[in-house]
Every structure is written in C-alpha cells, then in structure tokens.
Amino acid sequence: MNKIILGILFLLTATIGLAQDTNAPKKKISERKQLKNATTQQISQCYEGALLVRLKTRKHSIEALRKIGENKLADKSNRCTTPQFH
C-alpha cells in the first residue's frame, strides 16, 4: 500500500515539475506585427497559387437609372465601369 501511494506521489511530482515552463516569459507580439506577418505569408502563398478578385460593377445602379429615364447618366456611369483596353 505504501509503495502505491509513494508511486502515485512520485508521478504527480514529476508531472507537475514537467508542466512548469522553465523558459523566460515569451514576449507578446503586437496585433500590428501579427497582421503584417499574416499578410506576408498570404502574399507568399499567392506565388504558389491563384488569387481570386471580385471586381465591382454598377449594374444595378445603371439599370435603375435607365428605368427612370436617365439614359445619358446611365451611359456615363457605364463608361466609368467598363474596362478600357488600349
């Protein structure tokens, strides 16, 4: 019985001793630095993969302008959003 209690006591002591962090306290990384690191990592991953970008359109606005009879303004808005290739 004494050997069992002694064995359990030894295991608990060893476990508690190993659970304690003996290293110096780690520095807290600022939120800005974490964001910069994440951004850098994402850009690096883009070289290996593909980047999907959604371009904005004014389709609904142009349709609404045409519906109320503002065709000139709709054409002007459409020219601003249509890509111009030279």
PDB file with one MODEL, atoms N, CA, C and O in Angstrom:
MODEL        1
ATOM      1  N   MET A   1       0.820  -1.188   0.000  1.00  0.00           N
ATOM      2  CA  MET A   1       0.000   0.000   0.000  1.00  0.00           C
ATOM      3  C   MET A   1       0.868   1.257   0.000  1.00  0.00           C
ATOM      4  O   MET A   1       0.591   2.218  -0.717  1.00  0.00           O
ATOM      5  N   ASN A   2       1.909   1.232   0.806  1.00  0.00           N
ATOM      6  CA  ASN A   2       2.821   2.374   0.872  1.00  0.00           C
ATOM      7  C   ASN A   2       3.540   2.591  -0.461  1.00  0.00           C
ATOM      8  O   ASN A   2       3.790   3.726  -0.866  1.00  0.00           O
ATOM      9  N   LYS A   3       3.869   1.490  -1.133  1.00  0.00           N
ATOM     10  CA  LYS A   3       4.552   1.594  -2.422  1.00  0.00           C
ATOM     11  C   LYS A   3       3.641   2.248  -3.466  1.00  0.00           C
ATOM     12  O   LYS A   3       4.109   3.014  -4.309  1.00  0.00           O
ATOM     13  N   ILE A   4       2.358   1.947  -3.408  1.00  0.00           N
ATOM     14  CA  ILE A   4       1.403   2.524  -4.368  1.00  0.00           C
ATOM     15  C   ILE A   4       1.274   4.027  -4.135  1.00  0.00           C
ATOM     16  O   ILE A   4       1.320   4.818  -5.077  1.00  0.00           O
ATOM     17  N   ILE A   5       1.113   4.413  -2.865  1.00  0.00           N
ATOM     18  CA  ILE A   5       0.988   5.836  -2.543  1.00  0.00           C
ATOM     19  C   ILE A   5       2.277   6.568  -2.897  1.00  0.00           C
ATOM     20  O   ILE A   5       2.235   7.679  -3.424  1.00  0.00           O
ATOM     21  N   LEU A   6       3.401   5.962  -2.616  1.00  0.00           N
ATOM     22  CA  LEU A   6       4.689   6.565  -2.938  1.00  0.00           C
ATOM     23  C   LEU A   6       4.850   6.703  -4.460  1.00  0.00           C
ATOM     24  O   LEU A   6       5.363   7.714  -4.939  1.00  0.00           O
ATOM     25  N   GLY A   7       4.423   5.708  -5.201  1.00  0.00           N
ATOM     26  CA  GLY A   7       4.499   5.737  -6.663  1.00  0.00           C
ATOM     27  C   GLY A   7       3.605   6.837  -7.249  1.00  0.00           C
ATOM     28  O   GLY A   7       4.023   7.568  -8.147  1.00  0.00           O
ATOM     29  N   ILE A   8       2.372   6.949  -6.734  1.00  0.00           N
ATOM     30  CA  ILE A   8       1.452   7.993  -7.209  1.00  0.00           C
ATOM     31  C   ILE A   8       2.010   9.367  -6.867  1.00  0.00           C
ATOM     32  O   ILE A   8       1.954  10.277  -7.695  1.00  0.00           O
ATOM     33  N   LEU A   9       2.542   9.531  -5.677  1.00  0.00           N
ATOM     34  CA  LEU A   9       3.130  10.794  -5.267  1.00  0.00           C
ATOM     35  C   LEU A   9       4.314  11.166  -6.163  1.00  0.00           C
ATOM     36  O   LEU A   9       4.473  12.329  -6.534  1.00  0.00           O
ATOM     37  N   PHE A  10       5.132  10.193  -6.504  1.00  0.00           N
ATOM     38  CA  PHE A  10       6.269  10.424  -7.383  1.00  0.00           C
ATOM     39  C   PHE A  10       5.810  10.861  -8.782  1.00  0.00           C
ATOM     40  O   PHE A  10       6.366  11.794  -9.361  1.00  0.00           O
ATOM     41  N   LEU A  11       4.794  10.179  -9.313  1.00  0.00           N
ATOM     42  CA  LEU A  11       4.279  10.520 -10.638  1.00  0.00           C
ATOM     43  C   LEU A  11       3.674  11.923 -10.669  1.00  0.00           C
ATOM     44  O   LEU A  11       3.884  12.671 -11.624  1.00  0.00           O
ATOM     45  N   LEU A  12       2.928  12.275  -9.630  1.00  0.00           N
ATOM     46  CA  LEU A  12       2.350  13.612  -9.565  1.00  0.00           C
ATOM     47  C   LEU A  12       3.427  14.690  -9.474  1.00  0.00           C
ATOM     48  O   LEU A  12       3.322  15.730 -10.124  1.00  0.00           O
ATOM     49  N   THR A  13       4.439  14.450  -8.686  1.00  0.00           N
ATOM     50  CA  THR A  13       5.533  15.408  -8.546  1.00  0.00           C
ATOM     51  C   THR A  13       6.265  15.587  -9.864  1.00  0.00           C
ATOM     52  O   THR A  13       6.588  16.710 -10.253  1.00  0.00           O
ATOM     53  N   ALA A  14       6.527  14.481 -10.552  1.00  0.00           N
ATOM     54  CA  ALA A  14       7.221  14.556 -11.837  1.00  0.00           C
ATOM     55  C   ALA A  14       6.364  15.282 -12.877  1.00  0.00           C
ATOM     56  O   ALA A  14       6.877  16.072 -13.669  1.00  0.00           O
ATOM     57  N   THR A  15       5.062  15.012 -12.870  1.00  0.00           N
ATOM     58  CA  THR A  15       4.163  15.641 -13.828  1.00  0.00           C
ATOM     59  C   THR A  15       4.081  17.148 -13.589  1.00  0.00           C
ATOM     60  O   THR A  15       4.124  17.932 -14.537  1.00  0.00           O
ATOM     61  N   ILE A  16       3.966  17.545 -12.347  1.00  0.00           N
ATOM     62  CA  ILE A  16       3.889  18.971 -12.019  1.00  0.00           C
ATOM     63  C   ILE A  16       5.200  19.658 -12.379  1.00  0.00           C
ATOM     64  O   ILE A  16       5.190  20.782 -12.881  1.00  0.00           O
ATOM     65  N   GLY A  17       6.307  19.009 -12.134  1.00  0.00           N
ATOM     66  CA  GLY A  17       7.605  19.586 -12.457  1.00  0.00           C
ATOM     67  C   GLY A  17       7.785  19.768 -13.953  1.00  0.00           C
ATOM     68  O   GLY A  17       8.369  20.763 -14.381  1.00  0.00           O
ATOM     69  N   LEU A  18       7.305  18.844 -14.749  1.00  0.00           N
ATOM     70  CA  LEU A  18       7.435  18.950 -16.207  1.00  0.00           C
ATOM     71  C   LEU A  18       6.454  19.957 -16.796  1.00  0.00           C
ATOM     72  O   LEU A  18       6.711  20.528 -17.855  1.00  0.00           O
ATOM     73  N   ALA A  19       5.349  20.173 -16.126  1.00  0.00           N
ATOM     74  CA  ALA A  19       4.329  21.082 -16.648  1.00  0.00           C
ATOM     75  C   ALA A  19       4.730  22.536 -16.506  1.00  0.00           C
ATOM     76  O   ALA A  19       4.201  23.386 -17.222  1.00  0.00           O
ATOM     77  N   GLN A  20       5.641  22.845 -15.614  1.00  0.00           N
ATOM     78  CA  GLN A  20       6.045  24.228 -15.412  1.00  0.00           C
ATOM     79  C   GLN A  20       6.974  24.664 -16.533  1.00  0.00           C
ATOM     80  O   GLN A  20       7.835  23.907 -16.981  1.00  0.00           O
ATOM     81  N   ASP A  21       6.780  25.892 -16.972  1.00  0.00           N
ATOM     82  CA  ASP A  21       7.596  26.451 -18.052  1.00  0.00           C
ATOM     83  C   ASP A  21       8.859  27.032 -17.442  1.00  0.00           C
ATOM     84  O   ASP A  21       8.795  27.969 -16.646  1.00  0.00           O
ATOM     85  N   THR A  22      10.007  26.478 -17.814  1.00  0.00           N
ATOM     86  CA  THR A  22      11.275  26.956 -17.262  1.00  0.00           C
ATOM     87  C   THR A  22      11.913  28.017 -18.143  1.00  0.00           C
ATOM     88  O   THR A  22      12.888  28.648 -17.734  1.00  0.00           O
ATOM     89  N   ASN A  23      11.386  28.226 -19.339  1.00  0.00           N
ATOM     90  CA  ASN A  23      11.931  29.242 -20.231  1.00  0.00           C
ATOM     91  C   ASN A  23      11.536  30.630 -19.751  1.00  0.00           C
ATOM     92  O   ASN A  23      10.621  30.790 -18.942  1.00  0.00           O
ATOM     93  N   ALA A  24      12.238  31.624 -20.263  1.00  0.00           N
ATOM     94  CA  ALA A  24      11.897  33.010 -19.941  1.00  0.00           C
ATOM     95  C   ALA A  24      10.522  33.320 -20.509  1.00  0.00           C
ATOM     96  O   ALA A  24      10.125  32.713 -21.504  1.00  0.00           O
ATOM     97  N   PRO A  25       9.788  34.237 -19.914  1.00  0.00           N
ATOM     98  CA  PRO A  25       8.455  34.571 -20.420  1.00  0.00           C
ATOM     99  C   PRO A  25       8.534  35.061 -21.874  1.00  0.00           C
ATOM    100  O   PRO A  25       9.407  35.850 -22.236  1.00  0.00           O
ATOM    101  N   LYS A  26       7.613  34.577 -22.678  1.00  0.00           N
ATOM    102  CA  LYS A  26       7.602  34.937 -24.094  1.00  0.00           C
ATOM    103  C   LYS A  26       7.034  36.336 -24.253  1.00  0.00           C
ATOM    104  O   LYS A  26       6.110  36.738 -23.545  1.00  0.00           O
ATOM    105  N   LYS A  27       7.610  37.071 -25.203  1.00  0.00           N
ATOM    106  CA  LYS A  27       7.132  38.421 -25.470  1.00  0.00           C
ATOM    107  C   LYS A  27       5.824  38.351 -26.235  1.00  0.00           C
ATOM    108  O   LYS A  27       5.620  37.486 -27.086  1.00  0.00           O
ATOM    109  N   LYS A  28       4.963  39.266 -25.914  1.00  0.00           N
ATOM    110  CA  LYS A  28       3.690  39.358 -26.596  1.00  0.00           C
ATOM    111  C   LYS A  28       3.909  40.049 -27.940  1.00  0.00           C
ATOM    112  O   LYS A  28       4.535  41.107 -28.001  1.00  0.00           O
ATOM    113  N   ILE A  29       3.393  39.450 -29.018  1.00  0.00           N
ATOM    114  CA  ILE A  29       3.528  40.048 -30.341  1.00  0.00           C
ATOM    115  C   ILE A  29       2.358  41.000 -30.550  1.00  0.00           C
ATOM    116  O   ILE A  29       1.203  40.644 -30.318  1.00  0.00           O
ATOM    117  N   SER A  30       2.670  42.207 -30.988  1.00  0.00           N
ATOM    118  CA  SER A  30       1.628  43.206 -31.173  1.00  0.00           C
ATOM    119  C   SER A  30       0.682  42.785 -32.289  1.00  0.00           C
ATOM    120  O   SER A  30       1.038  41.998 -33.167  1.00  0.00           O
ATOM    121  N   GLU A  31      -0.519  43.321 -32.235  1.00  0.00           N
ATOM    122  CA  GLU A  31      -1.538  42.986 -33.232  1.00  0.00           C
ATOM    123  C   GLU A  31      -1.093  43.433 -34.626  1.00  0.00           C
ATOM    124  O   GLU A  31      -1.342  42.745 -35.616  1.00  0.00           O
ATOM    125  N   ARG A  32      -0.443  44.572 -34.690  1.00  0.00           N
ATOM    126  CA  ARG A  32       0.047  45.088 -35.979  1.00  0.00           C
ATOM    127  C   ARG A  32       1.089  44.148 -36.585  1.00  0.00           C
ATOM    128  O   ARG A  32       1.076  43.889 -37.788  1.00  0.00           O
ATOM    129  N   LYS A  33       1.986  43.643 -35.744  1.00  0.00           N
ATOM    130  CA  LYS A  33       3.023  42.735 -36.233  1.00  0.00           C
ATOM    131  C   LYS A  33       2.419  41.401 -36.656  1.00  0.00           C
ATOM    132  O   LYS A  33       2.858  40.807 -37.640  1.00  0.00           O
ATOM    133  N   GLN A  34       1.412  40.926 -35.918  1.00  0.00           N
ATOM    134  CA  GLN A  34       0.728  39.688 -36.304  1.00  0.00           C
ATOM    135  C   GLN A  34       0.059  39.854 -37.660  1.00  0.00           C
ATOM    136  O   GLN A  34       0.120  38.957 -38.501  1.00  0.00           O
ATOM    137  N   LEU A  35      -0.588  41.014 -37.878  1.00  0.00           N
ATOM    138  CA  LEU A  35      -1.244  41.286 -39.154  1.00  0.00           C
ATOM    139  C   LEU A  35      -0.227  41.341 -40.282  1.00  0.00           C
ATOM    140  O   LEU A  35      -0.464  40.811 -41.367  1.00  0.00           O
ATOM    141  N   LYS A  36       0.914  41.989 -40.023  1.00  0.00           N
ATOM    142  CA  LYS A  36       1.960  42.084 -41.043  1.00  0.00           C
ATOM    143  C   LYS A  36       2.498  40.695 -41.388  1.00  0.00           C
ATOM    144  O   LYS A  36       2.717  40.392 -42.561  1.00  0.00           O
ATOM    145  N   ASN A  37       2.712  39.854 -40.383  1.00  0.00           N
ATOM    146  CA  ASN A  37       3.198  38.501 -40.625  1.00  0.00           C
ATOM    147  C   ASN A  37       2.188  37.685 -41.436  1.00  0.00           C
ATOM    148  O   ASN A  37       2.566  36.951 -42.349  1.00  0.00           O
ATOM    149  N   ALA A  38       0.909  37.819 -41.098  1.00  0.00           N
ATOM    150  CA  ALA A  38      -0.131  37.092 -41.826  1.00  0.00           C
ATOM    151  C   ALA A  38      -0.210  37.565 -43.269  1.00  0.00           C
ATOM    152  O   ALA A  38      -0.362  36.758 -44.185  1.00  0.00           O
ATOM    153  N   THR A  39      -0.105  38.875 -43.469  1.00  0.00           N
ATOM    154  CA  THR A  39      -0.154  39.430 -44.819  1.00  0.00           C
ATOM    155  C   THR A  39       1.029  38.941 -45.644  1.00  0.00           C
ATOM    156  O   THR A  39       0.863  38.552 -46.800  1.00  0.00           O
ATOM    157  N   THR A  40       2.208  38.960 -45.063  1.00  0.00           N
ATOM    158  CA  THR A  40       3.404  38.493 -45.758  1.00  0.00           C
ATOM    159  C   THR A  40       3.264  37.029 -46.145  1.00  0.00           C
ATOM    160  O   THR A  40       3.645  36.634 -47.247  1.00  0.00           O
ATOM    161  N   GLN A  41       2.724  36.231 -45.247  1.00  0.00           N
ATOM    162  CA  GLN A  41       2.533  34.806 -45.519  1.00  0.00           C
ATOM    163  C   GLN A  41       1.512  34.608 -46.644  1.00  0.00           C
ATOM    164  O   GLN A  41       1.714  33.754 -47.508  1.00  0.00           O
ATOM    165  N   GLN A  42       0.429  35.374 -46.647  1.00  0.00           N
ATOM    166  CA  GLN A  42      -0.587  35.249 -47.686  1.00  0.00           C
ATOM    167  C   GLN A  42      -0.039  35.657 -49.052  1.00  0.00           C
ATOM    168  O   GLN A  42      -0.351  35.024 -50.061  1.00  0.00           O
ATOM    169  N   ILE A  43       0.770  36.705 -49.085  1.00  0.00           N
ATOM    170  CA  ILE A  43       1.370  37.130 -50.351  1.00  0.00           C
ATOM    171  C   ILE A  43       2.321  36.056 -50.869  1.00  0.00           C
ATOM    172  O   ILE A  43       2.358  35.781 -52.069  1.00  0.00           O
ATOM    173  N   SER A  44       3.079  35.457 -49.975  1.00  0.00           N
ATOM    174  CA  SER A  44       3.978  34.376 -50.383  1.00  0.00           C
ATOM    175  C   SER A  44       3.204  33.198 -50.944  1.00  0.00           C
ATOM    176  O   SER A  44       3.643  32.567 -51.906  1.00  0.00           O
ATOM    177  N   GLN A  45       2.058  32.897 -50.354  1.00  0.00           N
ATOM    178  CA  GLN A  45       1.238  31.788 -50.840  1.00  0.00           C
ATOM    179  C   GLN A  45       0.623  32.095 -52.200  1.00  0.00           C
ATOM    180  O   GLN A  45       0.322  31.177 -52.962  1.00  0.00           O
ATOM    181  N   CYS A  46       0.432  33.374 -52.512  1.00  0.00           N
ATOM    182  CA  CYS A  46      -0.137  33.757 -53.811  1.00  0.00           C
ATOM    183  C   CYS A  46       0.784  33.364 -54.957  1.00  0.00           C
ATOM    184  O   CYS A  46       0.317  33.055 -56.053  1.00  0.00           O
ATOM    185  N   TYR A  47       2.082  33.374 -54.709  1.00  0.00           N
ATOM    186  CA  TYR A  47       3.020  32.990 -55.755  1.00  0.00           C
ATOM    187  C   TYR A  47       2.847  31.521 -56.132  1.00  0.00           C
ATOM    188  O   TYR A  47       3.123  31.128 -57.266  1.00  0.00           O
ATOM    189  N   GLU A  48       2.397  30.729 -55.194  1.00  0.00           N
ATOM    190  CA  GLU A  48       2.237  29.302 -55.423  1.00  0.00           C
ATOM    191  C   GLU A  48       0.844  28.936 -55.920  1.00  0.00           C
ATOM    192  O   GLU A  48       0.640  27.828 -56.415  1.00  0.00           O
ATOM    193  N   GLY A  49      -0.109  29.839 -55.798  1.00  0.00           N
ATOM    194  CA  GLY A  49      -1.493  29.511 -56.150  1.00  0.00           C
ATOM    195  C   GLY A  49      -2.113  30.579 -57.025  1.00  0.00           C
ATOM    196  O   GLY A  49      -1.444  31.194 -57.855  1.00  0.00           O
ATOM    197  N   ALA A  50      -3.385  30.784 -56.828  1.00  0.00           N
ATOM    198  CA  ALA A  50      -4.132  31.760 -57.615  1.00  0.00           C
ATOM    199  C   ALA A  50      -4.804  32.749 -56.671  1.00  0.00           C
ATOM    200  O   ALA A  50      -5.098  32.431 -55.518  1.00  0.00           O
ATOM    201  N   LEU A  51      -5.035  33.926 -57.171  1.00  0.00           N
ATOM    202  CA  LEU A  51      -5.693  34.966 -56.394  1.00  0.00           C
ATOM    203  C   LEU A  51      -7.000  35.307 -57.090  1.00  0.00           C
ATOM    204  O   LEU A  51      -7.010  35.664 -58.268  1.00  0.00           O
ATOM    205  N   LEU A  52      -8.082  35.197 -56.373  1.00  0.00           N
ATOM    206  CA  LEU A  52      -9.404  35.479 -56.922  1.00  0.00           C
ATOM    207  C   LEU A  52      -9.827  36.871 -56.467  1.00  0.00           C
ATOM    208  O   LEU A  52      -9.826  37.174 -55.274  1.00  0.00           O
ATOM    209  N   VAL A  53     -10.186  37.710 -57.432  1.00  0.00           N
ATOM    210  CA  VAL A  53     -10.576  39.085 -57.139  1.00  0.00           C
ATOM    211  C   VAL A  53     -11.948  39.337 -57.736  1.00  0.00           C
ATOM    212  O   VAL A  53     -12.202  38.990 -58.889  1.00  0.00           O
ATOM    213  N   ARG A  54     -12.827  39.938 -56.958  1.00  0.00           N
ATOM    214  CA  ARG A  54     -14.158  40.290 -57.453  1.00  0.00           C
ATOM    215  C   ARG A  54     -14.154  41.776 -57.761  1.00  0.00           C
ATOM    216  O   ARG A  54     -13.909  42.607 -56.887  1.00  0.00           O
ATOM    217  N   LEU A  55     -14.430  42.098 -59.017  1.00  0.00           N
ATOM    218  CA  LEU A  55     -14.472  43.494 -59.431  1.00  0.00           C
ATOM    219  C   LEU A  55     -15.872  44.042 -59.233  1.00  0.00           C
ATOM    220  O   LEU A  55     -16.859  43.355 -59.495  1.00  0.00           O
ATOM    221  N   LYS A  56     -15.957  45.282 -58.770  1.00  0.00           N
ATOM    222  CA  LYS A  56     -17.252  45.910 -58.546  1.00  0.00           C
ATOM    223  C   LYS A  56     -17.851  46.369 -59.872  1.00  0.00           C
ATOM    224  O   LYS A  56     -17.135  46.808 -60.772  1.00  0.00           O
ATOM    225  N   THR A  57     -19.149  46.264 -59.978  1.00  0.00           N
ATOM    226  CA  THR A  57     -19.865  46.800 -61.135  1.00  0.00           C
ATOM    227  C   THR A  57     -20.998  47.676 -60.628  1.00  0.00           C
ATOM    228  O   THR A  57     -21.388  47.603 -59.463  1.00  0.00           O
ATOM    229  N   ARG A  58     -21.512  48.495 -61.514  1.00  0.00           N
ATOM    230  CA  ARG A  58     -22.646  49.350 -61.167  1.00  0.00           C
ATOM    231  C   ARG A  58     -23.878  48.907 -61.950  1.00  0.00           C
ATOM    232  O   ARG A  58     -24.710  49.728 -62.338  1.00  0.00           O
ATOM    233  N   LYS A  59     -23.981  47.628 -62.171  1.00  0.00           N
ATOM    234  CA  LYS A  59     -25.064  47.080 -62.981  1.00  0.00           C
ATOM    235  C   LYS A  59     -26.438  47.508 -62.456  1.00  0.00           C
ATOM    236  O   LYS A  59     -27.282  47.976 -63.221  1.00  0.00           O
ATOM    237  N   HIS A  60     -26.654  47.347 -61.165  1.00  0.00           N
ATOM    238  CA  HIS A  60     -27.967  47.671 -60.582  1.00  0.00           C
ATOM    239  C   HIS A  60     -28.246  49.178 -60.646  1.00  0.00           C
ATOM    240  O   HIS A  60     -29.377  49.596 -60.897  1.00  0.00           O
ATOM    241  N   SER A  61     -27.213  49.982 -60.419  1.00  0.00           N
ATOM    242  CA  SER A  61     -27.395  51.432 -60.496  1.00  0.00           C
ATOM    243  C   SER A  61     -27.736  51.865 -61.915  1.00  0.00           C
ATOM    244  O   SER A  61     -28.604  52.712 -62.127  1.00  0.00           O
ATOM    245  N   ILE A  62     -27.048  51.276 -62.881  1.00  0.00           N
ATOM    246  CA  ILE A  62     -27.303  51.625 -64.287  1.00  0.00           C
ATOM    247  C   ILE A  62     -28.712  51.217 -64.696  1.00  0.00           C
ATOM    248  O   ILE A  62     -29.406  51.960 -65.390  1.00  0.00           O
ATOM    249  N   GLU A  63     -29.130  50.026 -64.262  1.00  0.00           N
ATOM    250  CA  GLU A  63     -30.495  49.581 -64.565  1.00  0.00           C
ATOM    251  C   GLU A  63     -31.531  50.516 -63.940  1.00  0.00           C
ATOM    252  O   GLU A  63     -32.542  50.825 -64.571  1.00  0.00           O
ATOM    253  N   ALA A  64     -31.291  50.963 -62.720  1.00  0.00           N
ATOM    254  CA  ALA A  64     -32.226  51.879 -62.053  1.00  0.00           C
ATOM    255  C   ALA A  64     -32.274  53.223 -62.778  1.00  0.00           C
ATOM    256  O   ALA A  64     -33.349  53.804 -62.926  1.00  0.00           O
ATOM    257  N   LEU A  65     -31.132  53.719 -63.227  1.00  0.00           N
ATOM    258  CA  LEU A  65     -31.107  54.981 -63.975  1.00  0.00           C
ATOM    259  C   LEU A  65     -31.884  54.855 -65.292  1.00  0.00           C
ATOM    260  O   LEU A  65     -32.631  55.760 -65.664  1.00  0.00           O
ATOM    261  N   ARG A  66     -31.706  53.746 -65.983  1.00  0.00           N
ATOM    262  CA  ARG A  66     -32.429  53.539 -67.240  1.00  0.00           C
ATOM    263  C   ARG A  66     -33.939  53.430 -66.986  1.00  0.00           C
ATOM    264  O   ARG A  66     -34.747  53.889 -67.794  1.00  0.00           O
ATOM    265  N   LYS A  67     -34.303  52.828 -65.872  1.00  0.00           N
ATOM    266  CA  LYS A  67     -35.717  52.647 -65.538  1.00  0.00           C
ATOM    267  C   LYS A  67     -36.418  53.994 -65.328  1.00  0.00           C
ATOM    268  O   LYS A  67     -37.584  54.150 -65.689  1.00  0.00           O
ATOM    269  N   ILE A  68     -35.703  54.968 -64.741  1.00  0.00           N
ATOM    270  CA  ILE A  68     -36.317  56.281 -64.512  1.00  0.00           C
ATOM    271  C   ILE A  68     -36.069  57.241 -65.664  1.00  0.00           C
ATOM    272  O   ILE A  68     -36.448  58.411 -65.602  1.00  0.00           O
ATOM    273  N   GLY A  69     -35.425  56.736 -66.727  1.00  0.00           N
ATOM    274  CA  GLY A  69     -35.252  57.545 -67.930  1.00  0.00           C
ATOM    275  C   GLY A  69     -33.985  58.371 -67.987  1.00  0.00           C
ATOM    276  O   GLY A  69     -33.875  59.257 -68.834  1.00  0.00           O
ATOM    277  N   GLU A  70     -33.042  58.116 -67.129  1.00  0.00           N
ATOM    278  CA  GLU A  70     -31.765  58.839 -67.119  1.00  0.00           C
ATOM    279  C   GLU A  70     -30.733  58.082 -67.954  1.00  0.00           C
ATOM    280  O   GLU A  70     -29.725  57.607 -67.430  1.00  0.00           O
ATOM    281  N   ASN A  71     -30.995  57.975 -69.252  1.00  0.00           N
ATOM    282  CA  ASN A  71     -30.123  57.182 -70.127  1.00  0.00           C
ATOM    283  C   ASN A  71     -28.735  57.800 -70.290  1.00  0.00           C
ATOM    284  O   ASN A  71     -27.742  57.074 -70.331  1.00  0.00           O
ATOM    285  N   LYS A  72     -28.653  59.126 -70.383  1.00  0.00           N
ATOM    286  CA  LYS A  72     -27.338  59.767 -70.541  1.00  0.00           C
ATOM    287  C   LYS A  72     -26.456  59.512 -69.320  1.00  0.00           C
ATOM    288  O   LYS A  72     -25.271  59.206 -69.453  1.00  0.00           O
ATOM    289  N   LEU A  73     -27.041  59.640 -68.140  1.00  0.00           N
ATOM    290  CA  LEU A  73     -26.288  59.390 -66.910  1.00  0.00           C
ATOM    291  C   LEU A  73     -25.912  57.912 -66.794  1.00  0.00           C
ATOM    292  O   LEU A  73     -24.828  57.574 -66.318  1.00  0.00           O
ATOM    293  N   ALA A  74     -26.825  57.033 -67.237  1.00  0.00           N
ATOM    294  CA  ALA A  74     -26.536  55.598 -67.213  1.00  0.00           C
ATOM    295  C   ALA A  74     -25.381  55.265 -68.149  1.00  0.00           C
ATOM    296  O   ALA A  74     -24.508  54.467 -67.806  1.00  0.00           O
ATOM    297  N   ASP A  75     -25.376  55.890 -69.356  1.00  0.00           N
ATOM    298  CA  ASP A  75     -24.280  55.658 -70.296  1.00  0.00           C
ATOM    299  C   ASP A  75     -22.954  56.159 -69.728  1.00  0.00           C
ATOM    300  O   ASP A  75     -21.913  55.521 -69.887  1.00  0.00           O
ATOM    301  N   LYS A  76     -23.012  57.323 -69.057  1.00  0.00           N
ATOM    302  CA  LYS A  76     -21.802  57.883 -68.463  1.00  0.00           C
ATOM    303  C   LYS A  76     -21.280  56.951 -67.356  1.00  0.00           C
ATOM    304  O   LYS A  76     -20.077  56.702 -67.275  1.00  0.00           O
ATOM    305  N   SER A  77     -22.169  56.442 -66.513  1.00  0.00           N
ATOM    306  CA  SER A  77     -21.776  55.518 -65.448  1.00  0.00           C
ATOM    307  C   SER A  77     -21.233  54.224 -66.028  1.00  0.00           C
ATOM    308  O   SER A  77     -20.295  53.639 -65.487  1.00  0.00           O
ATOM    309  N   ASN A  78     -21.824  53.780 -67.128  1.00  0.00           N
ATOM    310  CA  ASN A  78     -21.387  52.541 -67.761  1.00  0.00           C
ATOM    311  C   ASN A  78     -19.978  52.705 -68.328  1.00  0.00           C
ATOM    312  O   ASN A  78     -19.182  51.768 -68.267  1.00  0.00           O
ATOM    313  N   ARG A  79     -19.658  53.870 -68.876  1.00  0.00           N
ATOM    314  CA  ARG A  79     -18.322  54.115 -69.406  1.00  0.00           C
ATOM    315  C   ARG A  79     -17.279  54.097 -68.301  1.00  0.00           C
ATOM    316  O   ARG A  79     -16.150  53.657 -68.516  1.00  0.00           O
ATOM    317  N   CYS A  80     -17.650  54.572 -67.122  1.00  0.00           N
ATOM    318  CA  CYS A  80     -16.707  54.614 -65.996  1.00  0.00           C
ATOM    319  C   CYS A  80     -16.386  53.220 -65.481  1.00  0.00           C
ATOM    320  O   CYS A  80     -15.291  52.983 -64.970  1.00  0.00           O
ATOM    321  N   THR A  81     -17.330  52.296 -65.611  1.00  0.00           N
ATOM    322  CA  THR A  81     -17.107  50.966 -65.044  1.00  0.00           C
ATOM    323  C   THR A  81     -16.638  49.958 -66.081  1.00  0.00           C
ATOM    324  O   THR A  81     -16.142  48.891 -65.718  1.00  0.00           O
ATOM    325  N   THR A  82     -16.786  50.272 -67.367  1.00  0.00           N
ATOM    326  CA  THR A  82     -16.344  49.348 -68.406  1.00  0.00           C
ATOM    327  C   THR A  82     -14.845  49.473 -68.576  1.00  0.00           C
ATOM    328  O   THR A  82     -14.329  50.581 -68.724  1.00  0.00           O
ATOM    329  N   PRO A  83     -14.129  48.342 -68.558  1.00  0.00           N
ATOM    330  CA  PRO A  83     -12.671  48.416 -68.705  1.00  0.00           C
ATOM    331  C   PRO A  83     -12.286  48.957 -70.084  1.00  0.00           C
ATOM    332  O   PRO A  83     -12.865  48.587 -71.105  1.00  0.00           O
ATOM    333  N   GLN A  84     -11.308  49.828 -70.078  1.00  0.00           N
ATOM    334  CA  GLN A  84     -10.808  50.404 -71.318  1.00  0.00           C
ATOM    335  C   GLN A  84      -9.464  49.765 -71.635  1.00  0.00           C
ATOM    336  O   GLN A  84      -8.493  49.954 -70.902  1.00  0.00           O
ATOM    337  N   PHE A  85      -9.409  49.015 -72.718  1.00  0.00           N
ATOM    338  CA  PHE A  85      -8.160  48.376 -73.126  1.00  0.00           C
ATOM    339  C   PHE A  85      -7.540  49.173 -74.261  1.00  0.00           C
ATOM    340  O   PHE A  85      -8.203  49.470 -75.255  1.00  0.00           O
ATOM    341  N   HIS A  86      -6.288  49.512 -74.111  1.00  0.00           N
ATOM    342  CA  HIS A  86      -5.595  50.289 -75.150  1.00  0.00           C
ATOM    343  C   HIS A  86      -4.511  49.458 -75.771  1.00  0.00           C
ATOM    344  O   HIS A  86      -3.809  49.927 -76.667  1.00  0.00           O
TER     345      HIS A  86
ENDMDL
END
